[in-house]
Structure formats: C-alpha cells, structure tokens
Amino acid sequence: MANLNGSQYAQAYVTVPSSKIAPGNYNGAVRILKANYTITAEHAANDVILLGKLPAGAMVVDAILHVNGDIGDGTTLDLGFTANGVDSANLDAFIDGLVTTAAAIGQMVDTATLAGIFQEFTVETTVAVDIKATLGTTDSAIGKVISAVIFYVVN
C-alpha cells in the first residue's frame, strides 16, 4: 500500500521549500451569491436573465436552481455565465436543464459535474439563467419566482 499526495498536500507538507496554497483551496471561506427573478411578462426562448456578478478570482464550488411553481410545459432553464472578456459565454456551465413543468413543481436542481464547477474566473463574471423555450405565456407563470444560489470561494 502506498500513500499518494494531493497537489495541495504536497505543496504544503512535502515540497521543500513549501509553497503557498491559494486561499480558496485550503481553509477558504465559502461565499454565496443568491438571486431571485420574478416573472412579470412573457419571455422568448433564449432570453437571458442576469442575476449577479462573481468577483475576479471566484471559483464556483456548487450551485442550486429552483422554481416555485409550474412556469410552462416544455420550458427548461440553464444556469451559467455570460462572456467576460476572457471566457466565452457558457450559459449551462453550472446547471443544465431544470424542468419547469407541473410535474416538477418545487423542483430544485443541484449541480452535476459541469464545465463551470471548479473553474476559476480571472475577471468579474456575470451569472445568468438561460430560458430554453417561451416562458410565461400563461397567467399561471406570472408571479412565479426563479431562484439561484451560487456557492464560491475567492483565490
């Protein structure tokens, strides 16, 4: 049986001289970006809802997307980020395909292992929800709330 060293363990305890570990990778404080959007009108497919900005150095470690009711059959929502001058837009980087039909009322989707998880953003980056089909065409969708929570650390 052999002991294997992870990158940060080797950096701090094996390599001589040791080197500094990024603060978000070891004893880093997890921060939260929480945002809501209330549907007030119909939205077309591929409309994008801007939710907030992650600071430069942010690394997303988890994300949650939630809708508090049925907002239309055939509609799914993605959670990701817009282009930031360094990275191309990736609107499903954190969550891909929250279903918003009656069968999924109250559904909350947590991240899978998608491209944006553990990506470190070197510049300020806008978090966004991508609407994949027409949204809010029925009165029942009006007033419903789309909520997102992004958990991140800053290096």
Short mmCIF file of the C-alpha atoms (twelve columns), coordinates in Angstrom:
data_MODEL
# 
_entry.id   MODEL 
# 
loop_
_atom_site.group_PDB 
_atom_site.id 
_atom_site.type_symbol 
_atom_site.label_atom_id 
_atom_site.label_alt_id 
_atom_site.label_comp_id 
_atom_site.label_asym_id 
_atom_site.label_seq_id 
_atom_site.Cartn_x 
_atom_site.Cartn_y 
_atom_site.Cartn_z 
_atom_site.pdbx_PDB_model_num 
ATOM 1   C CA . MET A 1   0.000   0.000  0.000   1 
ATOM 2   C CA . ALA A 2   1.339   3.442  -0.939  1 
ATOM 3   C CA . ASN A 3   0.463   6.924  0.259   1 
ATOM 4   C CA . LEU A 4   -0.289  9.341  -2.559  1 
ATOM 5   C CA . ASN A 5   -0.175  13.112 -2.144  1 
ATOM 6   C CA . GLY A 6   -2.776  15.510 -3.473  1 
ATOM 7   C CA . SER A 7   -1.479  18.711 -5.061  1 
ATOM 8   C CA . GLN A 8   -2.187  20.987 -2.096  1 
ATOM 9   C CA . TYR A 9   -0.865  18.446 0.448   1 
ATOM 10  C CA . ALA A 10  2.376   18.129 -1.482  1 
ATOM 11  C CA . GLN A 11  2.642   21.917 -1.806  1 
ATOM 12  C CA . ALA A 12  2.293   22.470 1.949   1 
ATOM 13  C CA . TYR A 13  3.847   19.411 3.559   1 
ATOM 14  C CA . VAL A 14  6.114   17.538 1.130   1 
ATOM 15  C CA . THR A 15  7.822   20.005 -1.207  1 
ATOM 16  C CA . VAL A 16  10.783  21.804 0.348   1 
ATOM 17  C CA . PRO A 17  10.584  24.714 0.479   1 
ATOM 18  C CA . SER A 18  6.797   24.618 0.740   1 
ATOM 19  C CA . SER A 19  4.770   26.957 -1.436  1 
ATOM 20  C CA . LYS A 20  1.694   28.974 -0.639  1 
ATOM 21  C CA . ILE A 21  -1.694  27.396 -1.390  1 
ATOM 22  C CA . ALA A 22  -4.421  29.606 -2.879  1 
ATOM 23  C CA . PRO A 23  -6.732  30.704 -0.010  1 
ATOM 24  C CA . GLY A 24  -9.833  29.330 -1.713  1 
ATOM 25  C CA . ASN A 25  -8.251  25.877 -1.927  1 
ATOM 26  C CA . TYR A 26  -7.383  25.490 1.761   1 
ATOM 27  C CA . ASN A 27  -9.353  26.953 4.666   1 
ATOM 28  C CA . GLY A 28  -11.173 29.234 2.236   1 
ATOM 29  C CA . ALA A 29  -14.440 30.884 3.206   1 
ATOM 30  C CA . VAL A 30  -17.391 29.854 1.058   1 
ATOM 31  C CA . ARG A 31  -19.364 32.848 -0.175  1 
ATOM 32  C CA . ILE A 32  -22.869 32.918 -1.594  1 
ATOM 33  C CA . LEU A 33  -24.461 34.774 -4.476  1 
ATOM 34  C CA . LYS A 34  -28.243 34.413 -4.111  1 
ATOM 35  C CA . ALA A 35  -30.605 35.943 -6.614  1 
ATOM 36  C CA . ASN A 36  -34.289 35.823 -7.500  1 
ATOM 37  C CA . TYR A 37  -36.215 36.757 -10.607 1 
ATOM 38  C CA . THR A 38  -39.998 37.183 -10.570 1 
ATOM 39  C CA . ILE A 39  -41.737 36.509 -13.879 1 
ATOM 40  C CA . THR A 40  -43.813 39.554 -14.779 1 
ATOM 41  C CA . ALA A 41  -44.335 39.018 -18.507 1 
ATOM 42  C CA . GLU A 42  -43.804 36.564 -21.340 1 
ATOM 43  C CA . HIS A 43  -40.206 35.857 -22.324 1 
ATOM 44  C CA . ALA A 44  -38.949 34.403 -25.591 1 
ATOM 45  C CA . ALA A 45  -36.777 31.341 -25.929 1 
ATOM 46  C CA . ASN A 46  -33.084 32.114 -25.377 1 
ATOM 47  C CA . ASP A 47  -33.782 35.234 -23.316 1 
ATOM 48  C CA . VAL A 48  -31.154 35.532 -20.592 1 
ATOM 49  C CA . ILE A 49  -31.795 36.648 -17.010 1 
ATOM 50  C CA . LEU A 50  -28.772 38.371 -15.452 1 
ATOM 51  C CA . LEU A 51  -28.561 37.525 -11.743 1 
ATOM 52  C CA . GLY A 52  -25.382 38.961 -10.281 1 
ATOM 53  C CA . LYS A 53  -21.607 39.107 -10.583 1 
ATOM 54  C CA . LEU A 54  -18.869 36.889 -9.236  1 
ATOM 55  C CA . PRO A 55  -15.679 38.756 -8.312  1 
ATOM 56  C CA . ALA A 56  -12.355 38.170 -10.051 1 
ATOM 57  C CA . GLY A 57  -10.708 35.095 -8.551  1 
ATOM 58  C CA . ALA A 58  -14.020 33.361 -7.792  1 
ATOM 59  C CA . MET A 59  -14.202 29.590 -8.141  1 
ATOM 60  C CA . VAL A 60  -17.715 28.120 -8.108  1 
ATOM 61  C CA . VAL A 61  -17.957 25.006 -5.934  1 
ATOM 62  C CA . ASP A 62  -21.712 24.380 -6.116  1 
ATOM 63  C CA . ALA A 63  -24.947 25.842 -7.463  1 
ATOM 64  C CA . ILE A 64  -28.687 25.404 -6.949  1 
ATOM 65  C CA . LEU A 65  -31.545 26.471 -9.229  1 
ATOM 66  C CA . HIS A 66  -35.180 26.451 -8.105  1 
ATOM 67  C CA . VAL A 67  -38.586 27.460 -9.470  1 
ATOM 68  C CA . ASN A 68  -41.523 27.827 -7.084  1 
ATOM 69  C CA . GLY A 69  -44.175 26.525 -9.480  1 
ATOM 70  C CA . ASP A 70  -45.205 25.481 -12.977 1 
ATOM 71  C CA . ILE A 71  -43.959 28.091 -15.436 1 
ATOM 72  C CA . GLY A 72  -44.782 26.346 -18.684 1 
ATOM 73  C CA . ASP A 73  -44.662 22.958 -20.330 1 
ATOM 74  C CA . GLY A 74  -41.584 22.370 -22.424 1 
ATOM 75  C CA . THR A 75  -39.544 25.029 -20.684 1 
ATOM 76  C CA . THR A 76  -36.161 24.276 -19.149 1 
ATOM 77  C CA . LEU A 77  -33.716 26.655 -17.534 1 
ATOM 78  C CA . ASP A 78  -29.916 26.564 -17.538 1 
ATOM 79  C CA . LEU A 79  -27.612 28.332 -15.084 1 
ATOM 80  C CA . GLY A 80  -24.222 29.589 -16.186 1 
ATOM 81  C CA . PHE A 81  -22.363 32.753 -17.061 1 
ATOM 82  C CA . THR A 82  -22.123 35.367 -19.812 1 
ATOM 83  C CA . ALA A 83  -18.920 36.184 -21.705 1 
ATOM 84  C CA . ASN A 84  -16.488 38.100 -19.522 1 
ATOM 85  C CA . GLY A 85  -13.720 39.170 -21.886 1 
ATOM 86  C CA . VAL A 86  -11.621 36.092 -21.092 1 
ATOM 87  C CA . ASP A 87  -14.127 33.223 -21.191 1 
ATOM 88  C CA . SER A 88  -16.802 32.691 -23.833 1 
ATOM 89  C CA . ALA A 89  -20.372 32.584 -22.546 1 
ATOM 90  C CA . ASN A 90  -21.356 29.214 -21.091 1 
ATOM 91  C CA . LEU A 91  -24.993 29.519 -20.090 1 
ATOM 92  C CA . ASP A 92  -25.231 25.931 -18.847 1 
ATOM 93  C CA . ALA A 93  -21.880 25.831 -17.036 1 
ATOM 94  C CA . PHE A 94  -23.358 25.248 -13.573 1 
ATOM 95  C CA . ILE A 95  -26.768 23.623 -14.188 1 
ATOM 96  C CA . ASP A 96  -28.109 22.177 -17.411 1 
ATOM 97  C CA . GLY A 97  -31.832 21.638 -17.780 1 
ATOM 98  C CA . LEU A 98  -34.062 22.484 -14.819 1 
ATOM 99  C CA . VAL A 99  -37.505 21.271 -15.947 1 
ATOM 100 C CA . THR A 100 -40.294 23.737 -15.151 1 
ATOM 101 C CA . THR A 101 -43.437 21.719 -15.874 1 
ATOM 102 C CA . ALA A 102 -46.311 20.925 -13.492 1 
ATOM 103 C CA . ALA A 103 -44.764 17.544 -12.715 1 
ATOM 104 C CA . ALA A 104 -41.660 19.294 -11.407 1 
ATOM 105 C CA . ILE A 105 -43.283 21.977 -9.231  1 
ATOM 106 C CA . GLY A 106 -40.931 22.953 -6.467  1 
ATOM 107 C CA . GLN A 107 -38.078 21.061 -8.107  1 
ATOM 108 C CA . MET A 108 -34.631 22.168 -7.123  1 
ATOM 109 C CA . VAL A 109 -31.642 21.087 -9.160  1 
ATOM 110 C CA . ASP A 110 -28.165 20.856 -7.713  1 
ATOM 111 C CA . THR A 111 -25.076 20.842 -9.890  1 
ATOM 112 C CA . ALA A 112 -23.695 17.902 -11.724 1 
ATOM 113 C CA . THR A 113 -20.035 17.996 -12.690 1 
ATOM 114 C CA . LEU A 114 -20.293 20.617 -15.406 1 
ATOM 115 C CA . ALA A 115 -17.691 22.826 -17.051 1 
ATOM 116 C CA . GLY A 116 -18.140 25.811 -14.733 1 
ATOM 117 C CA . ILE A 117 -17.736 23.934 -11.466 1 
ATOM 118 C CA . PHE A 118 -14.207 24.469 -10.081 1 
ATOM 119 C CA . GLN A 119 -13.385 26.895 -12.890 1 
ATOM 120 C CA . GLU A 120 -11.538 29.911 -11.527 1 
ATOM 121 C CA . PHE A 121 -12.695 33.164 -13.107 1 
ATOM 122 C CA . THR A 122 -9.828  35.605 -13.530 1 
ATOM 123 C CA . VAL A 123 -12.150 38.563 -14.142 1 
ATOM 124 C CA . GLU A 124 -15.537 39.658 -12.803 1 
ATOM 125 C CA . THR A 125 -18.180 37.362 -14.313 1 
ATOM 126 C CA . THR A 126 -21.973 37.696 -14.617 1 
ATOM 127 C CA . VAL A 127 -24.114 34.732 -13.541 1 
ATOM 128 C CA . ALA A 128 -27.164 34.193 -15.735 1 
ATOM 129 C CA . VAL A 129 -30.179 31.956 -16.349 1 
ATOM 130 C CA . ASP A 130 -30.872 30.921 -19.945 1 
ATOM 131 C CA . ILE A 131 -34.537 30.379 -20.848 1 
ATOM 132 C CA . LYS A 132 -34.655 27.478 -23.309 1 
ATOM 133 C CA . ALA A 133 -38.257 27.924 -24.545 1 
ATOM 134 C CA . THR A 134 -41.017 30.535 -24.374 1 
ATOM 135 C CA . LEU A 135 -41.697 31.403 -20.753 1 
ATOM 136 C CA . GLY A 136 -44.698 32.998 -19.097 1 
ATOM 137 C CA . THR A 137 -47.313 32.556 -21.813 1 
ATOM 138 C CA . THR A 138 -49.967 31.598 -19.282 1 
ATOM 139 C CA . ASP A 139 -51.220 33.679 -16.414 1 
ATOM 140 C CA . SER A 140 -50.151 30.879 -14.062 1 
ATOM 141 C CA . ALA A 141 -46.480 31.634 -14.794 1 
ATOM 142 C CA . ILE A 142 -46.801 35.310 -13.897 1 
ATOM 143 C CA . GLY A 143 -45.585 35.929 -10.363 1 
ATOM 144 C CA . LYS A 144 -43.556 32.718 -10.118 1 
ATOM 145 C CA . VAL A 145 -40.007 33.090 -8.836  1 
ATOM 146 C CA . ILE A 146 -36.804 31.652 -10.271 1 
ATOM 147 C CA . SER A 147 -34.113 31.435 -7.578  1 
ATOM 148 C CA . ALA A 148 -30.434 30.629 -7.845  1 
ATOM 149 C CA . VAL A 149 -27.708 30.182 -5.253  1 
ATOM 150 C CA . ILE A 150 -24.052 30.072 -6.278  1 
ATOM 151 C CA . PHE A 151 -21.507 28.864 -3.694  1 
ATOM 152 C CA . TYR A 152 -17.978 30.080 -4.405  1 
ATOM 153 C CA . VAL A 153 -14.567 30.756 -2.890  1 
ATOM 154 C CA . VAL A 154 -12.160 33.512 -3.888  1 
ATOM 155 C CA . ASN A 155 -8.494  32.822 -4.614  1 
# 
